[in-house]
């Protein structure tokens, strides 16, 4: 269970097109980050699209999983590396 689950009551998730926003806020320059690609049908708990932080683009909504993240929902683990400037790009969808 992620550390913030007890405090927030949900697991923070991101779409491939928006994952760079929290990655750059929290992990800029790190080279040991991986992205967990999930099968939404296997999550087994409600997902609500809710606002992120005030610095995110207007009307940006992030998926929040209101329950534990089952390992069976993880269908792929991919390295998520920053660019030469140390910032993360949107995740390329396979």
N, C-alpha and C positions, 0 to 999 in steps of 0.2 A: 504494500500500500504506500503511495507517495506520502512524503512527510506532511504536506499541506492538507491532506484529505481530512484529518480530524478537525482542523481549524476551519476549512472551507466547506466541507461536506460534499465535495465533488473532486473528480480528477480533471485537471486542465488538459485539454486536447487542442490541436490545431489542424486546419486543413493544410495540404501541401503548399497552397498559395499564400498562406499567412504564417507558417511556422517560423519564418525568418524574423518576425517581429519579436516574439518572446525570446528566441534564440539570441538575437543581438542584445536584448536588454539583460539577459542573464548569463550568457556564455561567450560573449564576444572574444574572438581570438583563440578560443580553445580548439584543440584538434582531436579530442577524445570523445566527441559527441556522436551518438547514433540516433537515427530516427526509427521509431517503431511504426510500421505500417499495419493498420488494423482493418479487420473485416467487421463493419458495423453490425452485421447480422449476428455476430457472435458476442456482442458486448453484454447482453443480458440485463441491462439496466437502462433507465431513461437517459437520453442525451438531449440537453437543452442548449440552444444557441443563444448566448448572452454576451453583453458588452465586455470588452477587455478593459484596458486601462485608458485613462483620458488622453494619453498621447497617441493612441492608435487612430487610424483614419476614421473619419466620421462614419457612423452607422456600422462599423466593423463588429461582427458577432463571432464569438469563438464557441466551439462545442465543449460542453462540460458534461462529463459522465457522472451521473448521480448513483454511484455504486462502485464496487471494486473493479479493477481492470483485469479480466481473466486472461491468463497466458494463452488460452486457446484462441483469443481474438487477434493475437499477434501473428501476422502471416509473412512478415519479412522484417529483417533488421538491416538497415543500410547505414554506412558511414555518412555522416553529415559534416562536411568540412567547410570552413570559411574560405572566402576568396583571398587573393594576395593582400588585400587591404585589411584582412582580419574580420570582415563582416560576412554574415551568412546570407546567401541568396534564397529566394523561394525554392522549395524542394522540387526537383524534377520528378514528374509523375511518370511511372513506367507503364 
